[in-house]
């Protein structure tokens, strides 16, 4: 495979048709990128009286927090469907543009919607068991922690933070053990997934047929596929570093003053919750804007590579 020609063709398609970047933006909205920072707090880290105010907040606003979690779940489903629609539109548009056809954003969205059922089916069949397992773990973990917090508050236990920390530590250990088993399988499915999508979109295959054909394509072109994977891992790593350098200061400026105010004064109300959600949404949109370029380029490159693999097999 001529990788120089492959990458240059993909870049020309994305650069010459800017709506591909908009599709990449929509696809990036459904994705996730996070950086985790931890610090172990003890009761001595809080000013006198703050702990009781935080406990009072948890007692008053736990239903609000639960409602916001449910709202977040509904938003996540909407973004997931939007992401799949945009991905299908990117795939179909890249193939048609490479063939010399004229494509519009509206056509791309229309094609994406028409293939949404199969995109959902492939996603659920490959990742459904993981989603169900993680959902069960989340619900069980949240229920245990909520019951523990509620019991500690009701009994007036002064060591509530130690109880919370212990419960959280056990939950994290269980998640870590499960990850050691499931991550290798997840990585294999992650390689199969984009080729299965292209089978469904470009060749109009069913869900099972798309996955089967994707595995056959990967086996027949294992060397080329491995090089593509390594290439995009390298790009993703470098891109992640750049995004972290941009987003960490932004997140710090957005949230640190409010967090310090809550810790020092205990003044945390629904207005603060809304502010946190708006700030988080703003950060997510900025990340998606930056990520849209790499998403569109990666999708187009894989589409062109898939077409070459299929043509070679004929």
Order of alpha helices (4+ residues) and beta strands (2+ residues): alpha-alpha-alpha-alpha-alpha-alpha-alpha-alpha-alpha
